[in-house]
């Protein structure tokens, strides 16, 4: 859900937009596209739904609002995303990243996704001409405000903010009525993340590692809309005006493909569960070989690698959980097995007699952690397998090597 670059001549064309869309004179050139007040009537509003990609930042898809006014020669796509600077990207992980609405010429917007081979579908919104003008003015106003809202992947992202703009454009004139919603929208944020990541198991593993106790909150439907769920929801949504007249939100629920490409439904057999199950088998076999006096250097190398990874990941998880203001990160259960305590103990006590007893303490902690898996929503099988890998090596370093030292 990356921010789009504003087209270089957009500020100039925005002035044209204001004249063409809001204050267009009824000249002969625009006579057939203007009403009695001289305002353009050939405006269309649609939702662009971009298929999910295969990286962490693209795996949930992307969306934008496309606004066209042919009589003024305008075709712009508006979206919401993280302000694209190095400082802001780093700030995202501290919970202080700022997002903003941005715009690009639709041809440029679509060209990027065509280059990535990702499918883009368009769904026209069933707005009145006044509602279209109102939406365009709102989005233009948002552009001038810049980055002033926090950006996070749970509640303020491209899809939720597109929905927010649409609701604001209809407010006071009509109401949105959800005739039916996907069951996951009535669930928790964790349910949402798991469903929209169902074809991206490694992305699901990554976000579930960071999503703490706040993942069990249910929140509002408007705050739980990924691009695909936004389309599905609007396909079963009506616009009801002040007279009680109802019409569908979308002109055509089927939409139309504007960029051919991958629909994002392809998945992989090499999931975190498969990967960590194979690694656990390898570690068990290596530990047995080490017990018999074989592969000692390899076992030592594996221990060093696991220790370094546990330390680095532990620092990251604890920082995001306890010190950052990242939405959804508080109350993370994975701070129990992944934290800097083992590293601190190594620094302070590694030369003292009985140091290896600490491996047995950590082994017990890991075993208790794994026993909690069926009872805690955040804990899942892949992370349980990671804990099991650490536990096997802790047992080897604590019990068997203590005997060798004696």
QUICORTA-V8354 format. One line per field, one symbol per residue. ss: DSSP state (A for helix, B for strand, O for the rest). phi: phi as a letter, one per 20 degrees, with the letter a starting at -180 (. if undefined). burial: I if it has 24 or more other C-alpha atoms within 12 Angstrom, else O. A space follows every 50 residues. Layout:
ss: ???
phi: ???
burial: ???
This chain:
ss: OBOOOOOOOAAAAAAAAAAAAAOOOOOOOOAAABOOOOOBOOBBBBBBBB OOOOOOOOOOOBBBBBBBBAAAOBBBBBBBBBOOOAAAAAAAOOOOOBBB BBBBBAAAAAAAAAAAOBOBBBBBBOOOAAAAAAAAAAAAAAAAAOOOBB OBOOOBOAAAAAAAAAAAAAOOOBBBBBOOOOAAAAOOAAAAAAAAOOOO AAAAAAAAAAOOAAAAOOOOAAAOOOAAAAAAAAOOBBBBBOOOOBBBOB OOOOOBBBBOOBOOOOOOOOOAAAAAAAAAAAAAAAAAAAAOOOOAAAAA AAAAAAAAAAAAAAAAAAAAAAAOOOOOOOOOAAAOOOOOAAAAAAAAAO OOOOOOAAAAAAAAAAAAAAAOAAAOOOOOAAAAAAAAAAAAAAAAAAAA AAAAAO
phi: .ffeffgfdfffffffgfffedcffeeffdgedcefenefdeeccbdede ffecdgedfenbbbeeccbgfdmdbcddbcafgecffffffgeendfddb fbcbfggffffffffemdfcddcfeeefffffffffffffffgfemecdf dbfedccfffeffffffffefndbdedefacfgffeeeffgfffffdfec gffffffffeeefffefemegfecdfgffffgfffcccddefenfdbffd fbffmbfdcfrfenefcceeegfffffffffffffffffffendlfffff fffffffffffffffffffffddedffnefmeffffedbfggfffffecf eefngfffffffgfgfffffffgfdcfffcfgfffffffffffffffeef ffffff
burial: IIIIIIOOOIOOIIOOIIOIIIOIIOOOOIOOIIOOOOIIIIIIIIIIII IIIIOOIIIIIIIIIIIIIOIIOIIIIIIIIIIIOOOIOOIIIIIIIIII IIIIIIOOIIOOIOOIOIIIIIIIIIIIIIIIIIIIIIIIOIIOOIIOOI IIIIIIIIIIIIIIIIIIIIOOOIIIIIOOOIOIIOOIIIIIIIIIIIII IIIIIIIIIIIIIIIIIIOOIIIIIIIIIIIIIIIIIIIIOOOOOOIIII IOIOOOOIIOIIIIOOOOOOOIOOOIOOIIOOIIOIIOOIOOOOOOOOIO OIIOOIIOOIIOIIIIIIIIIIOIOIIIIIIIIIIIIIIIIIIOOOOOOO OOOOIIIIIIIIIIIIIOIIOOOOOOIIIIIIIIIIIIIIIIIIIIIIII IOOOOO
